[in-house]
Amino acid sequence: MEQLILDGGLAPDQKIPSERQLADRLGVSRAIIREALHELQGRGVIDTFHGKGSFVASIVPATRDLDDNGPLMHLFAGHPRTMYDLLEVREQLEGQAAFLAAQRATDIDRHRLTKAFRMLEETDPLSNAKPDHGFHQAIVEASHNPILVHMLKGLKNMMLLSVQASVANLNPREAMRHSIMKQHRRIYQAILAGKPASARKAAIDHVRFVADSMRDLESQGAEVIRMPIDTEHTNSGATPSV
C-alpha cells in the first residue's frame, strides 16, 4: 500500500479504496488490509475520518507561511517580485513533472490527461482556472514522483493565486490566450508521444511565457492583477497550475 502511494497510484487527499477492493487487488485478506491501514494511520501516511473513510495524507504538510493569512501570502499579494519568484520555482518543478510524465505515464495516466486536456479546451478561457489546474495536476500525478506531487500540493494556495493571475491578466488578450492554448497542446502531445525532453521544454517555455508576458504588461504601464477579487480566498484545496 505504501508502494501504491510512492508510485503515485494514490495521490494526496485521494480516498483509499475499500478493504474489499484492496484485498482483491493485493491478494491478501481483509484482516491484513485492516491492520495495514491502522499502521499507515499511525505513521501519518493516511488520515482516517469516521463515516468518510481513509485518505492519503500530505507528505509535505501545509505551513503557516503558506496559509491564506500567512506572511508569505501577504508578501505575494503586496510585493511585485514575489509572483515572479514563484513562477521561477514553478518553471523548474513543472518542467521536471512533464519530463517524468512523458517517461512514466501509464495508459490510465494518459486517459486522465486526455480527459483533463479536453475539459480545458472546452471551458471558457476567461474562467478556466479549475480545468487548468486539473490538466497540470494530471501531469504531476503521471510523473509518479510522490515528493514532487506533495511539494506542489504544499504550495497549493500560492499556486492557485498564480493561475488566477494568469487567467485574469493574459486570457482576456486574444493573442496571449491563443499562445497559451498552443502551449498546453504542445505539452500534452509531447507527453503522449513519450518525448521527455520536448515535454520539459514545452512546460518550461509555457511558465516562462506567462512570467515574461506579465512583466511586459507591467513595463507598458498596465496594472497586473495578483489577487482577483472573486477568487481572493483560496480554500478549494486544489493544486492549480497555469
C-alpha positions as CSV (number, residue, x, y, z in Angstrom):
1,M,0.0,0.0,0.0
2,E,2.9,2.3,0.7
3,Q,4.2,1.5,-2.8
4,L,0.9,2.5,-4.3
5,I,1.3,5.9,-2.7
6,L,5.0,6.2,-3.6
7,D,4.3,5.2,-7.2
8,G,1.6,7.9,-7.5
9,G,-1.2,5.3,-7.8
10,L,-2.8,7.0,-4.7
11,A,-2.4,10.8,-4.7
12,P,-2.6,13.3,-1.8
13,D,-6.2,13.6,-0.5
14,Q,-7.3,10.7,-2.6
15,K,-9.7,8.3,-0.9
16,I,-8.2,4.9,-0.2
17,P,-10.2,2.1,-1.9
18,S,-12.4,-0.1,0.3
19,E,-10.9,-3.0,2.3
20,R,-12.5,-5.5,-0.1
21,Q,-11.1,-3.7,-3.2
22,L,-7.6,-3.6,-1.6
23,A,-7.8,-7.2,-0.6
24,D,-8.7,-8.3,-4.1
25,R,-6.1,-6.0,-5.6
26,L,-3.2,-7.1,-3.4
27,G,-4.2,-10.7,-2.9
28,V,-4.4,-10.7,0.9
29,S,-7.2,-11.0,3.5
30,R,-9.3,-8.1,4.7
31,A,-7.8,-8.6,8.2
32,I,-4.3,-7.9,6.8
33,I,-5.6,-4.8,5.0
34,R,-7.3,-3.6,8.2
35,E,-4.0,-4.0,10.1
36,A,-2.0,-2.3,7.3
37,L,-4.4,0.7,7.3
38,H,-4.1,1.0,11.1
39,E,-0.3,1.0,10.8
40,L,-0.2,3.5,8.0
41,Q,-2.5,5.8,10.0
42,G,-0.1,5.6,12.9
43,R,2.8,6.6,10.7
44,G,0.8,9.6,9.4
45,V,0.8,8.3,5.8
46,I,-3.0,8.2,5.7
47,D,-5.8,10.0,7.6
48,T,-9.0,8.2,8.6
49,F,-12.3,10.0,9.3
50,H,-15.2,8.3,10.9
51,G,-18.0,7.8,8.4
52,K,-15.9,9.0,5.5
53,G,-13.1,6.5,5.2
54,S,-9.3,6.8,4.8
55,F,-7.4,9.3,2.6
56,V,-3.8,9.7,1.6
57,A,-2.2,12.3,3.8
58,S,0.0,15.1,2.6
59,I,3.7,14.2,2.9
60,V,4.5,17.9,3.0
61,P,2.0,19.5,5.4
62,A,0.7,23.0,5.0
63,T,2.7,25.5,7.0
64,R,1.6,28.8,8.4
65,D,3.6,30.7,5.8
66,L,1.5,29.1,3.0
67,D,-1.9,29.6,4.7
68,D,-4.2,32.3,3.4
69,N,-3.3,34.6,6.3
70,G,0.4,33.7,6.5
71,P,3.2,36.2,5.9
72,L,4.3,34.6,2.6
73,M,0.8,35.0,1.2
74,H,0.8,38.7,2.2
75,L,4.2,39.2,0.5
76,F,2.8,37.6,-2.6
77,A,-0.1,40.0,-2.7
78,G,1.8,43.1,-1.8
79,H,5.2,42.8,-3.5
80,P,5.6,42.6,-7.2
81,R,8.6,40.3,-7.3
82,T,7.1,37.5,-5.2
83,M,4.8,36.3,-8.0
84,Y,7.8,36.1,-10.3
85,D,9.8,34.2,-7.7
86,L,7.0,31.6,-7.6
87,L,6.9,31.4,-11.4
88,E,10.7,30.7,-11.4
89,V,10.1,27.8,-9.0
90,R,7.1,26.5,-11.0
91,E,9.2,26.6,-14.2
92,Q,11.6,24.0,-12.8
93,L,9.2,21.8,-10.9
94,E,6.6,21.7,-13.7
95,G,9.2,21.1,-16.3
96,Q,10.5,18.1,-14.4
97,A,7.0,16.8,-13.9
98,A,6.3,16.9,-17.6
99,F,9.7,15.2,-18.3
100,L,8.9,12.4,-15.9
101,A,5.3,12.1,-17.1
102,A,6.5,11.5,-20.7
103,Q,8.7,8.7,-19.4
104,R,6.4,7.1,-16.9
105,A,2.8,7.7,-17.8
106,T,0.6,4.6,-17.8
107,D,-2.4,4.0,-20.0
108,I,-4.6,5.2,-17.1
109,D,-2.5,8.4,-16.8
110,R,-2.8,9.1,-20.5
111,H,-6.6,8.6,-20.3
112,R,-6.8,11.0,-17.3
113,L,-4.5,13.6,-19.1
114,T,-6.6,13.4,-22.3
115,K,-9.8,13.9,-20.3
116,A,-8.3,16.9,-18.4
117,F,-7.0,18.4,-21.7
118,R,-10.3,18.1,-23.4
119,M,-12.1,19.7,-20.5
120,L,-9.6,22.6,-20.6
121,E,-10.2,23.1,-24.3
122,E,-14.0,23.1,-23.8
123,T,-14.1,25.6,-20.9
124,D,-14.4,29.4,-21.3
125,P,-10.8,30.6,-21.2
126,L,-11.8,33.7,-19.2
127,S,-12.8,31.5,-16.2
128,N,-10.8,28.2,-16.7
129,A,-8.6,28.1,-13.6
130,K,-10.1,24.8,-12.4
131,P,-9.7,22.9,-15.7
132,D,-6.2,24.4,-16.0
133,H,-5.4,23.0,-12.6
134,G,-6.8,19.7,-13.5
135,F,-4.7,19.4,-16.6
136,H,-1.5,20.2,-14.8
137,Q,-2.4,18.1,-11.8
138,A,-2.8,15.1,-14.2
139,I,0.7,15.8,-15.4
140,V,2.2,15.9,-11.9
141,E,0.5,12.7,-10.9
142,A,1.7,11.0,-14.1
143,S,5.3,11.8,-13.0
144,H,4.9,9.1,-10.3
145,N,7.2,11.1,-8.1
146,P,5.5,11.5,-4.7
147,I,7.9,14.1,-3.5
148,L,7.2,16.3,-6.4
149,V,3.4,15.7,-6.1
150,H,3.4,16.6,-2.4
151,M,5.8,19.6,-2.8
152,L,3.4,21.2,-5.3
153,K,0.4,20.4,-3.1
154,G,2.2,22.2,-0.2
155,L,2.3,25.3,-2.4
156,K,-1.4,25.0,-3.4
157,N,-2.7,28.4,-2.2
158,M,0.1,30.3,-3.9
159,M,-0.2,28.2,-7.0
160,L,-3.9,28.9,-7.2
161,L,-3.2,32.6,-7.0
162,S,-0.7,32.4,-9.8
163,V,-3.1,30.6,-12.1
164,Q,-5.8,33.1,-11.3
165,A,-3.5,36.0,-12.0
166,S,-2.6,34.5,-15.4
167,V,-6.3,33.9,-16.3
168,A,-7.2,37.5,-15.2
169,N,-4.3,39.3,-16.9
170,L,-3.5,37.2,-20.0
171,N,-6.5,35.3,-21.2
172,P,-8.6,38.4,-22.0
173,R,-6.0,39.3,-24.6
174,E,-6.7,37.2,-27.7
175,A,-3.1,36.7,-28.9
176,M,-1.9,35.7,-25.5
177,R,-4.8,33.4,-25.0
178,H,-4.2,31.6,-28.3
179,S,-0.5,31.3,-27.4
180,I,-1.3,29.7,-24.0
181,M,-3.7,27.2,-25.7
182,K,-1.0,26.2,-28.2
183,Q,1.5,25.7,-25.3
184,H,-0.9,23.5,-23.4
185,R,-1.3,21.4,-26.5
186,R,2.4,21.1,-27.1
187,I,2.9,19.8,-23.5
188,Y,0.0,17.3,-23.9
189,Q,1.2,16.0,-27.2
190,A,4.9,15.6,-26.1
191,I,3.8,13.6,-23.0
192,L,1.5,11.3,-25.0
193,A,4.3,10.8,-27.6
194,G,6.7,9.8,-24.9
195,K,9.2,12.6,-25.6
196,P,10.6,13.7,-22.2
197,A,12.9,16.4,-23.4
198,S,10.2,18.0,-25.6
199,A,7.7,17.8,-22.8
200,R,10.1,19.5,-20.3
201,K,10.9,22.3,-22.8
202,A,7.3,22.9,-23.6
203,A,6.3,23.1,-19.9
204,I,9.2,25.4,-19.1
205,D,8.5,27.6,-22.1
206,H,4.9,27.9,-21.0
207,V,5.6,29.1,-17.5
208,R,8.3,31.4,-18.8
209,F,5.9,32.9,-21.3
210,V,3.4,33.7,-18.5
211,A,6.1,35.4,-16.5
212,D,7.5,37.4,-19.4
213,S,4.1,38.4,-20.6
214,M,3.1,39.8,-17.2
215,R,6.4,41.6,-16.9
216,D,5.8,43.1,-20.3
217,L,2.3,44.3,-19.3
218,E,3.8,46.0,-16.2
219,S,6.6,47.6,-18.2
220,Q,3.9,49.1,-20.5
221,G,2.2,50.6,-17.5
222,A,-0.7,48.1,-17.2
223,E,-1.8,47.2,-13.7
224,V,-1.2,43.5,-13.2
225,I,-3.9,41.8,-11.0
226,R,-2.3,39.5,-8.5
227,M,-5.3,38.6,-6.3
228,P,-8.5,38.6,-8.4
229,I,-11.4,39.9,-6.3
230,D,-13.8,36.9,-7.0
231,T,-11.1,34.3,-6.1
232,E,-9.1,36.1,-3.4
233,H,-9.7,33.4,-0.8
234,T,-8.3,30.1,-1.9
235,N,-9.9,27.4,0.2
236,S,-10.7,24.9,-2.5
237,G,-7.8,22.6,-1.7
238,A,-6.9,22.3,-5.4
239,T,-3.3,22.2,-6.7
240,P,-3.5,24.7,-9.5
241,S,-1.2,25.4,-12.4
242,V,-1.2,27.8,-15.3
